[in-house]
Amino acid sequence: MIRRGVAVLALLSVLVACFQLAGPPRSLREVGASPVIAGPVHRSFQPTKGKIFVLVIGNDARVGNPDRARADALHVIGLNTKTMRGGILNFPRDSWVSIPGGGMGRINEALYRGGPALMARTVENLTGIRLDLWVMTGFEGFKAMVKKLGGVKIHLSQDIIDPGGSGARIHKGTRVLRAESALAYVRTRKIFPAGDVTRSTNQARFLLLLLAKLRLQVERNPAALFDWIDIARSHTRSDISAEDMFRLGVLATQVSRKRVDNVTVPVSVGSVGSASVVFISPRASSIYARFRRTASL
């Protein structure tokens, strides 16, 4: 059974890096059904002191890519263009946080209440990090782009068998995850003792594997970057200039996976009334501060 917990990685910084090269940006109101949509968090895309922060949202929409779905995957990608180091900071979807104008709630509710704009404000208020861009996709967009990329190679130290949840049936060892198996991998949580915490970490791991694939292909053949751009153009609409997107695309090819750390915020399991939630530990404050300062983790 496919559950509401469809976690879609929004194809991370690689997708942010490769959107569209030609034509003027369109209003997101006109293209909200696109498999991937993106936009600046503030009026203009102006990275501060060589640091870029991108909010990646995977919503739970099985069809289309509506603004008012719930966020089942949530990551902040940071990159320091001076040190060429970066990090991916992951938030479990049931994190209990303050949502601007709406009191307390699960962090994934911010998307449903106010779209990507409110989700970005929620994360900014929580972390103190000034976000530059946001990217969002749903079920269909994720599978379509993994298919176009020919799958992603991964090494698994354990079997991922979850017939009653994500539907995953992936055996340990080195595997190439195609569209369906990739989606099942990033959705799986029930079989892990840490549940959504492990799932969030695995989602970011998949993102890093995409980055590694991009870098390797472009190192072998620089023209491969245009293949990635073509794939992204066919699935993406954004309100970010083509010039900025091209610069980000070139930048992404220069980042080593080994220099991007993967950290999920520390949490504890609890409840609010009858609702099961997770509480972000006060220890996260030092993680936010380091990320703000260095754009790496």
C-alpha positions in Angstrom: 0.0 0.0 0.0 1.3 3.4 -0.9 1.1 5.6 2.2 0.9 9.4 2.4 4.5 9.5 3.4 5.8 10.0 -0.2 9.2 11.5 0.4 10.5 13.1 -2.7 14.0 14.7 -2.7 13.3 17.4 -5.1 16.5 16.4 -6.8 18.5 18.6 -4.6 21.2 21.0 -5.5 21.9 19.2 -8.7 18.4 20.1 -9.9 18.8 23.6 -8.5 21.9 23.8 -10.5 20.5 22.7 -13.8 17.1 24.2 -14.4 16.5 26.2 -17.5 18.9 28.1 -19.7 16.6 29.7 -22.2 13.6 31.9 -22.2 12.3 34.4 -19.6 11.1 33.0 -16.2 7.4 32.5 -16.0 5.0 33.1 -13.1 4.9 30.1 -10.8 1.1 30.5 -10.8 1.2 29.5 -14.5 3.4 26.5 -14.0 2.5 25.1 -10.5 1.7 21.7 -12.0 5.3 21.3 -13.4 7.1 18.3 -12.0 9.7 20.6 -10.4 9.3 24.2 -9.5 11.8 26.6 -8.0 12.1 30.2 -6.9 14.0 32.8 -4.9 13.1 33.0 -1.2 13.5 36.7 -1.2 13.0 39.3 -4.0 16.3 38.5 -5.6 18.8 35.8 -5.5 21.7 37.4 -3.6 24.1 34.9 -1.9 25.8 36.4 1.1 29.6 36.3 1.5 30.1 33.4 -0.9 27.5 31.2 0.9 24.5 29.7 -0.8 21.6 28.1 1.0 18.9 26.1 -0.9 15.7 24.8 0.7 14.7 21.4 -0.9 11.1 20.3 -0.5 9.7 16.9 -1.4 5.9 17.1 -1.1 3.5 14.2 -0.7 1.5 14.7 -3.9 1.1 11.5 -5.9 -0.1 13.5 -8.9 1.2 16.9 -10.0 3.1 19.3 -7.8 0.7 21.5 -5.9 1.8 24.3 -3.5 -0.6 23.1 -0.8 0.6 19.6 -0.2 2.5 18.5 2.9 6.3 18.3 3.0 7.6 14.8 3.4 11.2 15.6 2.7 12.9 18.8 3.9 16.5 19.6 3.5 18.7 22.8 3.6 21.7 22.5 1.3 24.5 24.9 2.0 27.6 25.6 -0.1 30.6 27.8 0.7 32.0 28.9 -2.7 35.3 30.0 -1.1 36.1 26.7 0.6 34.1 24.5 -1.8 32.7 22.7 1.3 29.0 22.2 2.0 26.4 20.4 4.0 22.9 19.0 3.8 20.8 19.6 7.0 17.8 17.4 7.2 14.6 17.8 9.1 12.2 14.9 9.9 8.7 15.8 8.7 7.1 15.5 12.1 9.4 18.0 13.8 7.3 20.2 16.2 8.1 23.8 15.4 6.7 27.3 15.4 5.0 28.2 12.1 4.8 31.9 11.5 1.3 33.2 11.9 0.0 29.7 12.8 1.4 28.8 16.2 3.0 25.4 16.8 2.7 22.5 14.4 4.5 19.7 12.5 7.0 21.3 10.2 5.5 19.6 7.2 2.2 21.5 7.8 3.8 24.8 6.8 3.8 23.8 3.2 0.1 22.9 3.3 -0.8 26.2 5.1 1.2 28.6 3.0 3.1 26.9 0.2 6.9 27.1 -0.3 7.0 30.7 0.9 5.7 29.9 4.4 7.9 26.8 4.5 10.9 28.9 3.8 10.0 31.4 6.5 9.4 28.6 9.0 12.9 27.2 8.4 14.5 30.6 8.4 12.9 31.4 11.8 13.9 28.0 13.2 17.6 28.1 12.1 18.4 31.8 11.6 19.8 30.9 8.2 18.9 33.3 5.3 17.8 31.0 2.5 18.4 32.0 -1.1 16.4 29.5 -3.2 13.7 26.9 -2.8 13.0 23.8 -5.0 10.0 21.5 -4.8 8.8 18.4 -6.5 6.3 15.6 -6.0 6.0 11.9 -6.7 5.9 12.1 -10.5 8.7 14.6 -10.9 11.1 12.6 -8.8 10.5 9.3 -10.7 10.6 11.1 -14.1 14.0 12.6 -13.6 15.6 9.4 -12.0 14.4 7.6 -15.1 15.9 10.2 -17.5 19.2 10.0 -15.6 19.3 6.2 -16.1 19.1 5.4 -12.4 21.5 6.0 -9.5 24.1 3.5 -8.2 24.2 2.9 -4.5 25.8 0.5 -2.1 23.5 -0.9 0.7 24.8 -2.6 3.8 21.4 -4.1 4.5 18.3 -5.3 2.7 15.6 -2.7 2.3 12.4 -4.8 2.4 9.3 -2.8 3.3 6.2 -4.4 1.6 3.7 -2.8 4.0 5.1 0.7 3.8 7.2 2.1 0.9 6.9 -1.2 -1.1 10.7 -1.4 -1.2 12.3 -4.7 -2.1 16.0 -3.9 -2.5 18.7 -6.3 -1.5 22.0 -5.3 0.0 25.1 -4.8 -2.1 25.7 -2.5 -5.0 22.6 -1.7 -6.9 21.3 0.8 -9.5 18.1 2.3 -8.3 15.6 3.0 -11.1 12.6 5.2 -10.8 10.3 3.0 -8.7 13.1 1.6 -6.5 14.6 5.0 -5.9 11.3 6.4 -4.8 10.8 3.4 -2.5 14.3 3.9 -1.0 13.8 7.5 -0.1 10.3 6.7 1.3 11.3 3.8 3.6 11.1 4.4 7.3 9.3 1.6 9.1 12.1 -0.9 9.0 14.5 1.4 10.6 14.7 1.7 14.5 15.1 5.5 14.1 12.2 5.8 11.5 12.0 9.2 9.9 15.4 10.2 11.2 17.1 7.5 9.1 14.8 8.2 6.2 15.7 11.9 6.2 19.4 10.9 6.3 18.9 8.5 3.4 17.2 11.1 1.4 20.2 13.3 1.6 22.5 10.4 0.8 20.6 9.9 -2.4 21.1 13.6 -3.1 24.8 13.2 -2.7 24.9 10.2 -5.0 23.2 12.4 -7.7 25.9 15.1 -7.1 28.6 12.4 -7.5 27.1 11.1 -10.7 26.9 14.6 -12.2 30.5 15.4 -11.3 31.9 12.1 -12.6 30.0 12.4 -15.9 31.2 15.9 -16.5 34.8 15.1 -15.6 34.7 12.3 -18.2 32.9 14.5 -20.8 32.2 18.2 -20.1 29.4 18.2 -22.6 27.5 15.9 -20.3 26.5 18.9 -18.3 24.2 19.9 -21.1 22.5 16.5 -21.0 21.7 17.2 -17.4 20.5 20.7 -18.2 18.3 19.3 -21.0 16.7 16.8 -18.6 16.1 19.5 -16.0 14.7 21.9 -18.5 12.1 19.4 -19.6 10.8 18.9 -16.1 11.3 22.3 -14.4 10.0 25.8 -14.3 11.5 28.5 -12.2 11.3 32.2 -11.3 15.2 32.3 -11.2 17.1 33.8 -14.0 18.7 31.6 -16.6 22.1 33.2 -15.9 22.0 32.4 -12.2 20.9 28.8 -13.0 23.7 28.3 -15.4 26.3 29.6 -12.8 24.9 27.2 -10.3 25.1 24.4 -12.8 28.8 25.0 -13.4 29.4 25.3 -9.6 27.7 22.0 -8.9 30.2 20.2 -11.2 33.1 21.5 -9.0 31.8 20.2 -5.7 33.1 16.9 -4.4 30.6 14.6 -2.6 33.3 14.0 0.0 33.3 17.7 0.9 29.5 17.8 1.6 28.4 16.5 5.0 25.1 15.0 5.7 23.5 15.8 9.1 20.0 15.2 10.4 18.9 17.5 13.3 19.0 15.6 16.7 15.4 14.9 17.8 13.5 13.0 20.5 10.2 11.2 20.0 7.2 12.6 21.9 3.6 13.5 21.5 1.3 16.6 21.6 -2.2 15.5 22.6 -2.9 12.4 20.6 -0.4 13.4 17.8 3.0 11.7 17.6 5.7 14.2 16.9 9.5 14.7 17.3 11.1 17.5 19.3 14.3 19.1 17.9 17.0 19.0 20.6 18.5 22.2 21.9 21.8 20.8 20.6 20.6 21.7 17.2 21.3 25.4 17.9 25.1 24.9 17.6 24.6 23.1 14.3 22.5 26.0 13.0 25.2 28.5 14.1 28.0 26.5 12.4 26.0 26.2 9.2 25.1 29.9 9.2 28.8 30.8 9.6 30.4 28.4 7.2 27.7 26.9 5.0 29.2 23.5 5.9 28.5 21.0 8.7 
